[in-house]
Amino acid sequence: MEFKQSLAQRIIIAFALMSALVAGAFAMGIVATVHLVEEKLISAGLGGDLQRLLLMDNVSDWSHRPEPDQLFYFSGGPGDFELPKDLRHLDSGFHEVFREQLSYHAMVEIVDGRRYVLLQDQSDFEERERVLFAVVLVGFVLSLALAVFLGWVLARKVMAPVVRLARQVRHRDQLLGLAPPLAPDYAADEVGELAVAFDATLGRLRQALTRERLFTSDVSHELRTPLMVLASSCELLLENPDIDQRGRAQVERIARASEEMRELVQTFLMLARAQREDAGAGPRHSLGQVADNLLGLWREPIESKGLKLIFEPGNPPDTLYNATLLNAVMGNLLRNALHYTEQGFIRLTLNANGFVVEDSGVGIPEEKRQEMFKPFVRGNEKRGEGLGLGLSLVQRICENQGWSVTLSTMDPNGCRFEVDLGKRESLSNSTKKLPT
């Protein structure tokens, strides 16, 4: 059976149930005791009174009266002492009799075939009994309230180290290499064992992140040399006057691919350094500067495909950002729009919080929107030679820099990517180190 309540709620519920069981058993015991006292003590008292009446006089000319709150009847008695019909069926012993709106305790004796009945009004006893039951009920309710309160207090105290441990584990700085271990802050109990397990797991995770950053850094660094050779070779080939138009187009294609690869390598290298060095190192540009540079790069490929490139500069602030990472985010979104748009437009809009890239392409089904930011995931209309890493890289950079990217659809078709840069302080003022 799966419980949906939190652990603190389960502790409170356990206290309430335990109190309900104990208080309920105690209340039932009190009620049972009251009835036992009623039957034993009152029956003994009434039996004694009845025996005294029988020894007082000859019942043939009975003239003695019982106590003021008692009524005495017997078979063949004179006048008011005659046994009423509603009492003639009673057997010997103690009974509870209801007559009209009153209730009585009755003691019955049968001597020589004659039935003697002594009734005693129990109104006062019932009143005391009602008061006692009310006290028992109030005590039951108060015990439940007290149990809930104690359970709440105890749950807070019991859960405090667990909540603290969860908060420490969730903290982003816990993945840093210099983060202190968690276990020394806790006692050698179950929570301490959990802290030890978290230390071991976080240690392995730090090692994996370190290996990933080193691998990314090393690979990115080593790829820069062959990419420079490719770029230099393309420049030399383009300077050759003997190359024909077809060959020149192919060389230009290789040059563009090399430049894109160089930018991608530079982006990965920057992400790998984000933890170990100042994330603000390197060139810093404003949003408008980055947009102007990318428009100059992408205008010719977009317009040569027959698409209309729309630029709305708006009034963005002069905040400075890491030029390499912002270029990668905006450039990948423009590249993605170009790959998936066959006719219509591509629009780049700058605003106070960031920028928006819109297109009139094939769009992305709603069920695949979240998956599009995962590595190696591409749209249904696969175009170009991409591996599906562009949007994944955009998401990773945004998470690294404290930005946010959202995907929505255009009407009647197309995609709208909105990047919010407002959550990041200006790199010209301060830079916060965040893990990749």
C-alpha positions as CSV (number, residue, x, y, z in Angstrom):
1,M,0.0,0.0,0.0
2,E,1.5,3.3,-1.1
3,F,1.0,6.3,1.2
4,K,0.7,9.7,-0.4
5,Q,1.2,11.7,2.8
6,S,4.5,13.1,3.9
7,L,6.5,11.5,6.7
8,A,5.6,14.3,9.1
9,Q,1.9,13.8,8.3
10,R,2.2,10.0,8.9
11,I,3.7,10.7,12.3
12,I,0.8,13.0,13.2
13,I,-1.7,10.5,11.9
14,A,0.0,7.7,13.9
15,F,-0.2,9.8,17.1
16,A,-3.9,10.6,16.5
17,L,-4.8,7.0,15.8
18,M,-2.9,5.8,18.9
19,S,-4.6,8.4,21.0
20,A,-8.0,7.5,19.6
21,L,-7.5,3.8,20.4
22,V,-6.2,4.5,23.9
23,A,-8.7,7.2,24.7
24,G,-11.6,5.2,23.1
25,A,-10.7,2.1,25.1
26,F,-10.4,4.2,28.3
27,A,-13.8,5.8,27.6
28,M,-15.5,2.4,26.9
29,G,-14.0,1.2,30.2
30,I,-15.5,4.1,32.1
31,V,-18.9,3.5,30.6
32,A,-18.7,-0.2,31.3
33,T,-17.6,0.5,34.9
34,V,-20.5,2.9,35.4
35,H,-23.0,0.3,34.3
36,L,-21.4,-2.3,36.5
37,V,-21.6,0.1,39.5
38,E,-25.2,0.9,38.6
39,E,-26.1,-2.8,38.5
40,K,-24.1,-4.0,41.5
41,L,-24.3,-1.2,44.0
42,I,-27.9,0.0,43.3
43,S,-29.2,-3.5,43.2
44,A,-27.6,-4.3,46.5
45,G,-29.1,-1.2,48.1
46,L,-32.5,-1.8,46.7
47,G,-32.4,-5.4,47.7
48,G,-31.6,-4.4,51.3
49,D,-34.5,-1.9,51.3
50,L,-36.9,-4.5,50.0
51,Q,-35.8,-7.0,52.7
52,R,-36.4,-4.4,55.4
53,L,-39.9,-3.7,54.1
54,L,-40.7,-7.4,54.1
55,L,-39.7,-7.8,57.7
56,M,-41.6,-4.7,59.0
57,D,-45.1,-6.0,59.1
58,N,-47.7,-8.5,57.9
59,V,-48.4,-7.7,54.3
60,S,-52.1,-8.5,54.7
61,D,-52.7,-5.1,56.5
62,W,-49.7,-3.2,55.1
63,S,-49.4,0.3,56.4
64,H,-45.6,1.1,56.1
65,R,-44.4,3.5,53.5
66,P,-41.1,3.1,51.6
67,E,-38.5,6.0,51.1
68,P,-39.8,9.1,49.4
69,D,-38.2,8.3,46.1
70,Q,-39.4,4.7,46.2
71,L,-42.5,2.9,45.2
72,F,-43.6,-0.5,46.8
73,Y,-46.0,-3.0,45.2
74,F,-46.8,-6.6,45.9
75,S,-49.4,-9.1,44.6
76,G,-52.8,-8.7,46.4
77,G,-51.6,-5.5,48.2
78,P,-54.2,-3.1,49.5
79,G,-54.9,0.2,47.6
80,D,-51.8,1.8,46.0
81,F,-49.7,-1.2,47.0
82,E,-51.4,-3.5,44.4
83,L,-48.9,-4.7,41.8
84,P,-49.6,-2.9,38.5
85,K,-50.0,-5.0,35.3
86,D,-46.9,-3.6,33.7
87,L,-44.7,-5.0,36.5
88,R,-46.2,-8.4,36.8
89,H,-44.0,-9.9,34.2
90,L,-40.7,-9.1,35.9
91,D,-38.6,-12.0,37.2
92,S,-36.6,-12.0,40.5
93,G,-33.6,-9.7,40.5
94,F,-32.6,-6.2,39.4
95,H,-34.3,-4.5,36.5
96,E,-34.5,-1.1,34.8
97,V,-38.1,0.0,34.2
98,F,-39.5,2.9,32.1
99,R,-42.9,4.3,33.1
100,E,-44.2,7.1,31.0
101,Q,-41.3,9.6,30.9
102,L,-39.5,8.4,34.0
103,S,-37.1,5.6,34.5
104,Y,-36.8,3.5,37.7
105,H,-34.5,0.9,39.1
106,A,-36.6,-2.1,40.2
107,M,-35.9,-5.0,42.6
108,V,-38.2,-8.0,42.4
109,E,-38.6,-10.8,45.0
110,I,-41.0,-13.7,44.8
111,V,-41.9,-15.3,48.2
112,D,-44.4,-18.1,48.5
113,G,-45.8,-17.3,45.0
114,R,-46.3,-13.6,45.9
115,R,-44.3,-11.0,43.8
116,Y,-42.8,-8.0,45.6
117,V,-41.5,-5.0,43.6
118,L,-39.6,-2.0,45.0
119,L,-39.0,0.9,42.5
120,Q,-36.6,3.7,43.0
121,D,-36.5,6.9,40.8
122,Q,-33.2,7.1,39.0
123,S,-33.5,10.6,37.6
124,D,-30.6,12.0,39.8
125,F,-28.4,9.1,38.9
126,E,-29.1,9.5,35.2
127,E,-28.2,13.2,35.5
128,R,-24.9,12.4,37.1
129,E,-24.4,9.7,34.5
130,R,-24.9,12.2,31.7
131,V,-22.4,14.6,33.2
132,L,-19.9,11.8,33.5
133,F,-20.4,10.8,29.9
134,A,-20.0,14.4,28.8
135,V,-16.7,14.6,30.7
136,V,-15.6,11.4,29.1
137,L,-16.5,12.7,25.6
138,V,-14.7,16.0,26.2
139,G,-11.7,14.2,27.5
140,F,-11.6,12.0,24.4
141,V,-11.7,15.0,22.1
142,L,-9.1,16.9,24.1
143,S,-6.8,13.8,24.0
144,L,-7.1,13.7,20.3
145,A,-6.3,17.4,20.0
146,L,-3.3,16.9,22.3
147,A,-2.1,13.9,20.4
148,V,-2.3,15.9,17.1
149,F,-0.4,18.8,18.7
150,L,2.3,16.5,20.2
151,G,2.5,14.6,16.9
152,W,3.1,17.9,15.1
153,V,5.8,19.0,17.6
154,L,7.5,15.6,17.5
155,A,7.2,15.4,13.7
156,R,9.0,18.8,13.4
157,K,11.8,17.7,15.7
158,V,12.2,14.3,14.1
159,M,12.0,15.7,10.6
160,A,14.3,18.7,11.2
161,P,17.6,16.8,10.5
162,V,16.0,15.1,7.4
163,V,14.8,18.4,6.1
164,R,18.1,20.0,6.7
165,L,19.9,17.1,5.0
166,A,17.6,17.4,2.0
167,R,18.2,21.2,1.7
168,Q,22.0,20.6,1.8
169,V,21.8,17.9,-0.8
170,R,19.7,20.1,-3.1
171,H,22.1,23.0,-2.9
172,R,24.0,23.5,-6.1
173,D,27.2,24.2,-4.3
174,Q,27.2,20.7,-2.9
175,L,28.5,19.5,-6.3
176,L,31.5,21.7,-6.0
177,G,34.8,19.9,-5.3
178,L,35.5,21.9,-2.2
179,A,32.0,21.2,-0.6
180,P,32.4,19.8,2.9
181,P,31.0,16.3,3.7
182,L,27.5,16.1,5.2
183,A,28.0,13.2,7.7
184,P,30.0,15.0,10.4
185,D,27.0,17.3,11.0
186,Y,24.7,14.5,12.0
187,A,24.6,11.9,14.8
188,A,25.4,8.2,14.2
189,D,21.7,7.3,13.6
190,E,19.6,6.6,10.6
191,V,19.9,10.2,9.4
192,G,23.6,10.0,9.8
193,E,23.7,6.8,7.7
194,L,21.7,8.6,5.1
195,A,24.2,11.5,5.1
196,V,27.1,9.0,4.7
197,A,25.3,7.5,1.7
198,F,24.7,10.9,0.2
199,D,28.4,11.8,0.7
200,A,29.4,8.6,-1.2
201,T,27.0,9.3,-4.0
202,L,27.8,13.0,-4.3
203,G,31.5,12.1,-4.3
204,R,31.0,9.7,-7.2
205,L,28.9,12.4,-9.0
206,R,31.6,15.0,-8.4
207,Q,34.2,12.7,-9.9
208,A,32.0,12.0,-12.9
209,L,31.4,15.7,-13.5
210,T,35.2,16.4,-13.2
211,R,35.9,13.7,-15.7
212,E,33.3,15.1,-18.0
213,R,34.7,18.6,-17.8
214,L,38.2,17.4,-18.3
215,F,37.2,15.3,-21.3
216,T,35.2,18.2,-22.8
217,S,38.0,20.6,-22.2
218,D,40.7,18.3,-23.6
219,V,38.7,17.3,-26.6
220,S,37.7,20.9,-27.3
221,H,41.3,22.1,-27.0
222,E,42.7,19.4,-29.2
223,L,40.0,20.0,-31.9
224,R,41.0,23.6,-32.3
225,T,44.3,22.7,-34.1
226,P,42.8,20.6,-37.0
227,L,40.0,23.2,-37.3
228,M,42.5,26.0,-37.8
229,V,44.2,23.8,-40.4
230,L,40.9,23.4,-42.2
231,A,40.1,27.1,-42.0
232,S,43.6,28.0,-43.3
233,S,43.3,25.5,-46.1
234,C,39.9,26.8,-47.2
235,E,41.3,30.4,-47.3
236,L,44.2,29.3,-49.5
237,L,41.9,27.3,-51.8
238,L,39.5,30.3,-52.2
239,E,42.5,32.5,-53.2
240,N,43.3,30.1,-56.0
241,P,42.0,31.7,-59.3
242,D,41.9,28.4,-61.1
243,I,39.2,26.9,-58.9
244,D,35.8,26.6,-60.7
245,Q,32.5,27.8,-59.4
246,R,31.3,24.3,-58.2
247,G,34.6,23.7,-56.3
248,R,34.5,27.2,-54.8
249,A,30.9,26.5,-53.5
250,Q,32.1,23.3,-51.9
251,V,35.1,25.0,-50.3
252,E,32.9,27.8,-48.9
253,R,30.6,25.1,-47.5
254,I,33.6,23.5,-45.8
255,A,34.7,26.9,-44.5
256,R,31.3,27.6,-43.0
257,A,31.1,24.1,-41.4
258,S,34.6,24.7,-40.0
259,E,33.6,28.0,-38.5
260,E,30.4,26.5,-37.0
261,M,32.5,23.7,-35.5
262,R,35.0,26.2,-34.1
263,E,32.2,28.1,-32.4
264,L,30.8,24.9,-31.0
265,V,34.2,23.8,-29.7
266,Q,34.7,27.2,-28.1
267,T,31.3,26.9,-26.5
268,F,32.0,23.5,-25.0
269,L,35.4,24.8,-23.8
270,M,33.7,27.7,-22.1
271,L,31.2,25.4,-20.4
272,A,34.0,23.2,-19.2
273,R,35.8,26.2,-17.7
274,A,32.7,27.6,-16.1
275,Q,33.4,25.7,-12.8
276,R,37.1,26.1,-12.6
277,E,37.6,29.7,-13.9
278,D,35.8,32.9,-14.0
279,A,32.7,32.4,-16.1
280,G,33.0,36.0,-17.2
281,A,36.4,35.5,-18.8
282,G,36.6,36.2,-22.5
283,P,34.8,38.7,-24.6
284,R,31.6,40.3,-23.3
285,H,29.0,41.9,-25.6
286,S,25.6,43.4,-25.3
287,L,22.5,41.7,-26.7
288,G,22.4,44.1,-29.6
289,Q,26.0,43.5,-30.5
290,V,25.5,39.7,-30.6
291,A,22.3,40.1,-32.7
292,D,24.1,42.3,-35.2
293,N,27.0,39.9,-35.6
294,L,24.7,36.9,-36.1
295,L,22.4,38.7,-38.5
296,G,25.4,39.5,-40.7
297,L,26.3,35.8,-40.6
298,W,22.9,34.3,-41.2
299,R,21.2,36.8,-43.4
300,E,22.7,35.4,-46.7
301,P,21.8,31.7,-45.9
302,I,18.3,32.6,-44.8
303,E,17.5,34.9,-47.8
304,S,19.1,32.6,-50.3
305,K,16.6,30.0,-49.2
306,G,13.8,32.4,-50.1
307,L,12.9,33.2,-46.5
308,K,12.3,36.7,-45.1
309,L,14.5,37.7,-42.2
310,I,12.7,40.1,-39.8
311,F,14.7,41.9,-37.1
312,E,13.0,43.9,-34.4
313,P,15.8,45.6,-32.3
314,G,13.5,46.9,-29.6
315,N,15.2,48.7,-26.7
316,P,17.3,46.1,-24.8
317,P,19.5,47.3,-21.9
318,D,23.3,47.7,-22.2
319,T,23.9,44.6,-20.0
320,L,27.0,42.7,-21.0
321,Y,27.0,38.9,-21.4
322,N,29.4,36.2,-22.2
323,A,29.7,36.7,-26.0
324,T,30.6,33.0,-26.7
325,L,27.7,31.5,-24.8
326,L,25.1,34.1,-26.0
327,N,26.3,33.6,-29.6
328,A,25.8,29.9,-29.2
329,V,22.3,30.2,-27.8
330,M,21.0,32.7,-30.4
331,G,23.0,31.1,-33.3
332,N,21.6,27.6,-32.6
333,L,18.1,29.0,-32.4
334,L,18.5,30.8,-35.8
335,R,20.1,27.7,-37.3
336,N,17.2,25.5,-36.0
337,A,14.7,27.9,-37.5
338,L,16.5,27.8,-40.9
339,H,16.6,24.0,-41.0
340,Y,12.9,23.6,-40.3
341,T,11.5,26.5,-42.3
342,E,10.9,26.1,-46.1
343,Q,8.8,29.2,-46.7
344,G,7.7,32.3,-44.9
345,F,9.9,34.2,-42.4
346,I,12.3,34.0,-39.5
347,R,11.9,36.8,-36.9
348,L,14.4,37.9,-34.3
349,T,13.0,40.2,-31.6
350,L,15.0,41.8,-28.8
351,N,13.3,43.0,-25.6
352,A,14.1,44.2,-22.1
353,N,14.5,40.6,-20.7
354,G,16.1,38.8,-23.6
355,F,15.1,37.8,-27.2
356,V,12.6,35.8,-29.2
357,V,13.2,33.7,-32.3
358,E,10.1,32.9,-34.3
359,D,9.6,31.1,-37.6
360,S,6.8,29.9,-39.9
361,G,8.2,26.4,-40.3
362,V,6.8,22.9,-39.7
363,G,6.5,23.4,-35.9
364,I,6.9,20.8,-33.2
365,P,4.1,18.6,-31.9
366,E,3.0,19.3,-28.3
367,E,4.0,15.8,-27.1
368,K,7.6,16.3,-28.3
369,R,8.2,19.9,-27.0
370,Q,9.9,18.8,-23.8
371,E,12.0,16.1,-25.5
372,M,13.4,18.6,-28.1
373,F,15.8,19.9,-25.4
374,K,17.3,16.5,-24.9
375,P,20.5,15.4,-26.7
376,F,20.1,13.7,-30.1
377,V,16.4,14.4,-30.4
378,R,15.2,15.9,-33.7
379,G,11.9,17.0,-35.1
380,N,9.7,14.7,-37.2
381,E,10.9,16.6,-40.3
382,K,14.6,15.8,-40.1
383,R,16.5,18.2,-42.3
384,G,20.2,19.0,-42.7
385,E,23.0,17.0,-41.2
386,G,22.6,18.0,-37.6
387,L,22.7,15.4,-34.8
388,G,20.0,17.0,-32.6
389,L,22.4,18.7,-30.2
390,G,21.6,22.3,-30.9
391,L,18.6,22.7,-28.6
392,S,20.2,20.5,-26.0
393,L,23.2,22.8,-26.0
394,V,20.9,25.9,-25.7
395,Q,19.2,24.4,-22.7
396,R,22.5,23.5,-21.0
397,I,24.0,27.0,-21.6
398,C,20.8,28.6,-20.2
399,E,20.9,26.4,-17.1
400,N,24.6,27.2,-16.7
401,Q,24.1,31.0,-16.9
402,G,20.8,31.2,-15.0
403,W,18.8,32.0,-18.1
404,S,15.6,30.3,-19.2
405,V,14.3,29.1,-22.6
406,T,10.7,28.3,-23.4
407,L,9.2,26.7,-26.6
408,S,5.7,27.5,-27.9
409,T,3.9,27.2,-31.2
410,M,3.0,29.8,-33.7
411,D,-0.4,30.2,-35.3
412,P,-1.1,28.6,-37.8
413,N,2.3,26.8,-37.7
414,G,5.9,27.4,-36.7
415,C,7.9,27.7,-33.4
416,R,8.5,30.4,-30.9
417,F,11.6,30.2,-28.7
418,E,11.8,32.8,-26.0
419,V,15.1,33.3,-24.0
420,D,14.9,35.2,-20.7
421,L,18.2,36.7,-19.7
422,G,16.8,38.8,-16.9
423,K,17.7,36.2,-14.2
424,R,21.4,36.8,-14.7
425,E,23.2,39.9,-13.3
426,S,25.4,41.9,-15.7
427,L,28.8,40.3,-16.2
428,S,30.3,43.7,-16.1
429,N,29.2,44.0,-12.4
430,S,29.4,40.5,-11.0
431,T,29.6,36.9,-12.2
432,K,28.1,33.9,-10.3
433,K,29.8,30.6,-10.8
434,L,27.3,27.8,-11.6
435,P,28.0,24.1,-12.3
436,T,27.5,22.7,-15.7
